[in-house]
Amino acid sequence: MYIAQWTEIGAWDAFVFRLAMAARGRTVKDVPADVFVKTLAEHFKKHEKIKAPSYVDVIKTASFKELPPYDADWFFTRAASIARKVYIRGASVGGLSKIYGGKARRGPRENHYSKASEGINRNILQQLEAAKLIQKRYVRRIDVFDAF
């Protein structure tokens, strides 16, 4: 499970502060999601915090998609969206694949829900962790058998 821990000091704090002041808010929750994600994606691209894979222009975001995204910077937008989701409530690779999943169209048969690609989400989480923007938290669960 990944838990948000914004550890970078300096440019990152100034960036978040400008966003918060622009929206007259105090936290990431006070800034509209679309404004925050767009600005953070530009920040990632400009400062090369996140590096898009070389095959980013040909991969699909999910198995139920027919084409890759039209936006050339979709990887940075997804990274910013994941960073926001981790900051607000924490996330895991499987949880993110459920969030970004959608309707799988199966021709004349009924549509069913399908999860998004976990590889993309895992890659982004690993890069955010390497950039020290988030930190992995290991949770130990106590089972009934451990108590006796």
TITITOR-221850 format. One line per field, with one value per residue: x, y, z of N, C-alpha, C in turn; residue number from 1. Coordinates in steps of 0.2 Angstrom, whole numbers, always signed. Each point is the difference from the previous one (the first is absolute). Layout:
n.x c(X, ...)
n.y c(Y, ...)
n.z c(Z, ...)
ca.x c(X, ...)
ca.y c(Y, ...)
ca.z c(Z, ...)
c.x c(X, ...)
c.y c(Y, ...)
c.z c(Z, ...)
n c(NUM, ...)
This chain:
n.x c(+4, -1, +4, -4, +6, -2, +6, -1, +5, -3, +3, -1, +3, +5, +1, +0, +4, +3, +0, +2, +5, +1, -1, +4, +4, -1, -4, +2, -3, +3, +5, -3, -2, -4, -1, -1, -4, -3, +0, -2, -4, -1, +0, -3, -3, -1, -1, -3, -5, -4, +3, -2, -3, +5, -4, +0, +3, +2, +1, -4, -5, -4, -1, -5, +6, -2, +1, +6, +2, -5, +0, +5, -3, -4, +7, +2, -6, +1, +7, -2, -5, +5, +4, -5, -1, +6, +0, -6, +1, +6, +5, -2, +4, -2, +1, +6, +1, -3, +4, +5, -4, -3, -4, +0, +0, -4, -1, -3, +5, -2, +0, +6, +1, +5, +5, +3, +5, +2, +3, -4, -5, +2, +1, -5, -3, +3, -2, -7, +1, +3, -4, -2, -5, +0, -3, +3, -6, +4, -6, +0, -4, -4, +1, -6, +4, +1, -7, +0)
n.y c(-6, +5, +3, +5, +2, +6, -2, +2, +3, +5, -3, -5, +2, +3, -6, -4, +4, +0, -7, -1, +4, -3, -6, +4, -5, -5, -5, -6, -2, +6, -2, +3, -6, +2, +6, -4, -5, +5, +3, -5, -1, +6, +0, -6, +2, +6, -3, -4, +1, +0, -6, +2, -7, -4, -5, +6, +0, -6, +0, -5, +3, -4, -6, +3, +3, +4, +6, +2, +3, +4, +2, +4, +4, -5, -2, +6, +0, -6, +2, +6, -3, -4, +5, +3, -6, -1, +7, -1, -6, +1, -4, -5, -4, -5, +4, +2, -7, -1, +5, -1, -5, -4, +2, -6, +3, -4, +5, -6, -2, -1, +7, -1, +1, +4, -3, +5, +2, -5, -2, +4, -2, -6, +1, +3, -5, -4, +4, +1, -6, -1, +4, -5, -1, -7, -3, -5, -2, -4, -3, -1, -5, +1, -6, -4, -3, +6, +1, -6)
n.z c(+0, -4, +5, -1, -2, +0, -2, -7, +2, +0, -6, +3, +6, -3, -3, +5, +3, -5, +0, +6, -1, -6, +4, +3, -1, +4, -3, -2, +6, +1, -4, -5, -1, -4, +4, +5, -3, -3, +6, +4, -5, +0, +6, +0, -5, +3, +6, -4, +4, -5, -2, -5, -1, -3, +3, +3, -6, +2, +6, +2, +3, -4, +2, +3, +0, -6, +3, -1, +6, -2, +6, -3, +5, -2, +0, -2, -4, -2, +0, -2, -4, -1, -1, -3, -3, +0, -2, -3, -2, -3, -3, -3, -2, +3, +6, -2, -1, +6, +2, -3, +2, -4, -5, +0, -6, +0, -4, -3, +4, +6, +1, +1, +6, -2, +3, +2, -4, +3, -6, -3, +4, -1, -6, +0, +4, -4, -6, +2, +1, -6, -2, +5, -4, +0, +5, -1, +2, +4, -1, +7, -2, +5, -1, +0, -5, -1, +2, -2)
ca.x c(-4, +4, -3, +3, +4, +4, +6, +5, -1, +2, -4, -6, -5, -2, -5, -6, -2, -3, -7, -5, -2, -4, -7, -1, -2, +6, +3, -1, -7, -4, +1, -4, +4, +3, +6, +6, +3, +3, +6, +5, +2, +5, +5, +3, +3, +5, +5, +2, +0, -3, +2, -5, +4, +1, -6, -6, -5, -3, -4, -7, +0, -3, -1, -6, +0, +2, +6, +3, -3, +2, +4, +7, +2, -4, +3, +1, -6, -2, +4, -3, -6, +2, +3, -5, -4, +4, +0, -6, -3, +4, -2, +4, +0, -7, -6, +0, -2, -7, -3, +1, -3, -6, -5, +2, -5, +1, -4, -7, -1, +0, +6, +3, +5, +7, +5, +5, +6, +4, +7, +1, +0, +6, +6, -1, +1, +7, +4, -1, +4, +7, +0, -1, -6, -4, +4, -3, -1, -2, -5, +0, -6, +0, -5, -2, +5, +6, -1, +1)
ca.y c(+6, +6, +6, +6, +4, +5, +1, +5, +7, +6, +2, -4, +4, +6, -2, -1, +7, +4, -3, +1, +7, +1, -2, +2, -6, -2, -7, -2, -1, +6, +2, -4, -5, +1, +5, -3, -5, +3, +4, -5, -4, +5, +0, -6, +0, +5, -2, -7, -4, -7, -2, -5, -5, +1, -3, +3, +3, -6, -4, +2, +1, -5, -5, +1, +6, -2, +4, +3, +7, +5, +5, -2, +1, -4, -4, +5, +2, -6, +0, +5, -3, -5, +3, +3, -5, -3, +5, +1, -6, -6, -4, -6, -1, -3, +5, +5, -3, +1, +6, +1, -5, +3, -4, -4, -1, -7, -1, +0, -2, +5, +3, -2, +4, -3, +4, +3, -3, +1, +1, +7, +3, -2, +4, +7, +0, -1, +6, +5, -2, +1, +7, +2, +4, -4, -5, -7, -2, -7, -1, -7, -2, -5, -5, -3, -5, +3, +2, -6)
ca.z c(+0, +0, +3, -2, +4, -5, +4, -3, +2, -4, -6, +1, +5, -4, -5, +3, +3, -6, -2, +6, +0, -6, +1, +7, +5, +4, -1, -7, -1, -1, -7, -5, -2, -7, +1, +3, -4, -6, +2, +2, -6, -3, +5, -1, -7, -1, +5, -2, +6, -3, -6, -4, -3, -7, -4, +2, -6, -3, +5, +2, +7, +3, -5, -3, -4, -6, -3, +5, +0, -5, +3, +0, +7, +5, +5, +6, +3, +4, +5, +4, +3, +5, +6, +4, +4, +5, +6, +3, +4, +0, -5, -2, -7, -1, +1, -6, -6, +0, +0, -7, -4, -3, -3, -5, -5, -3, -6, +2, +6, +5, +3, +7, +3, +0, +3, -4, +1, +7, -2, +0, +6, +4, -3, +3, +7, +1, -1, +6, +6, -2, +0, +7, +0, +4, +3, +1, +7, +1, +5, +2, +3, +5, -1, +6, +2, +3, +7, +4)
c.x c(+4, -4, +4, +5, +4, +6, +4, -1, +3, -5, -7, -5, -2, -6, -7, -3, -3, -7, -5, -2, -4, -7, -3, -2, +7, +3, -1, -8, -4, +1, -4, +4, +2, +6, +6, +3, +4, +6, +6, +3, +5, +6, +5, +4, +5, +7, +3, +0, -3, +2, -5, +4, +0, -6, -6, -5, -4, -4, -7, +0, -4, -2, -7, +0, +2, +6, +4, -3, +3, +5, +7, +3, -4, +3, +1, -6, -2, +4, -2, -6, +1, +3, -5, -5, +4, +1, -6, -2, +5, -3, +4, +0, -7, -6, +0, -2, -8, -3, +1, -3, -7, -4, +4, -5, +1, -5, -8, -2, +0, +7, +2, +5, +7, +5, +5, +7, +4, +7, +1, -1, +6, +6, -1, +1, +8, +4, -1, +3, +7, +1, -1, -6, -5, +5, -5, -1, -2, -4, +1, -6, +1, -6, -2, +5, +6, -1, +0, +6)
c.y c(+6, +6, +6, +3, +4, +2, +5, +7, +5, +1, -4, +4, +7, -1, -1, +6, +4, -2, +2, +8, +2, -1, +3, -5, -1, -6, -2, -1, +6, +2, -5, -6, +1, +5, -3, -5, +3, +4, -5, -4, +5, +0, -6, +0, +5, -1, -7, -4, -7, +0, -4, -5, +2, -2, +4, +2, -6, -4, +3, +1, -6, -5, +1, +7, -3, +4, +3, +8, +5, +5, -3, +0, -4, -3, +5, +2, -6, +0, +5, -2, -5, +3, +4, -5, -3, +5, +0, -6, -6, -5, -6, -1, -3, +5, +5, -3, +0, +7, +2, -5, +3, -6, -4, -2, -7, -2, +0, -3, +5, +3, -2, +5, -4, +5, +3, -3, +1, +2, +8, +3, -2, +4, +7, +0, -1, +6, +5, -2, +1, +8, +3, +4, -4, -5, -7, -1, -7, -1, -8, -1, -6, -5, -3, -5, +3, +2, -6, -3)
c.z c(+0, +3, -2, +6, -4, +4, -3, +3, -5, -6, +0, +4, -4, -5, +3, +3, -6, -2, +5, +0, -6, +1, +7, +5, +4, -1, -7, -1, -1, -7, -4, -3, -7, -1, +3, -4, -7, +2, +2, -6, -4, +4, -1, -7, +0, +4, -1, +7, -2, -7, -4, -3, -8, -4, +2, -5, -3, +5, +1, +8, +3, -6, -4, -5, -7, -3, +6, +1, -5, +3, +1, +7, +4, +5, +6, +3, +5, +6, +5, +4, +5, +6, +4, +3, +5, +6, +3, +4, -1, -6, -1, -8, -2, +0, -6, -6, +0, -1, -8, -5, -3, -3, -6, -5, -3, -6, +2, +7, +5, +2, +7, +2, -1, +3, -5, +0, +6, -1, +0, +7, +5, -2, +3, +7, +2, -1, +5, +6, +0, +1, +7, +1, +4, +4, +1, +8, +0, +6, +2, +3, +5, -1, +6, +3, +3, +7, +5, +0)
n c(1, 2, 3, 4, 5, 6, 7, 8, 9, 10, 11, 12, 13, 14, 15, 16, 17, 18, 19, 20, 21, 22, 23, 24, 25, 26, 27, 28, 29, 30, 31, 32, 33, 34, 35, 36, 37, 38, 39, 40, 41, 42, 43, 44, 45, 46, 47, 48, 49, 50, 51, 52, 53, 54, 55, 56, 57, 58, 59, 60, 61, 62, 63, 64, 65, 66, 67, 68, 69, 70, 71, 72, 73, 74, 75, 76, 77, 78, 79, 80, 81, 82, 83, 84, 85, 86, 87, 88, 89, 90, 91, 92, 93, 94, 95, 96, 97, 98, 99, 100, 101, 102, 103, 104, 105, 106, 107, 108, 109, 110, 111, 112, 113, 114, 115, 116, 117, 118, 119, 120, 121, 122, 123, 124, 125, 126, 127, 128, 129, 130, 131, 132, 133, 134, 135, 136, 137, 138, 139, 140, 141, 142, 143, 144, 145, 146, 147, 148)
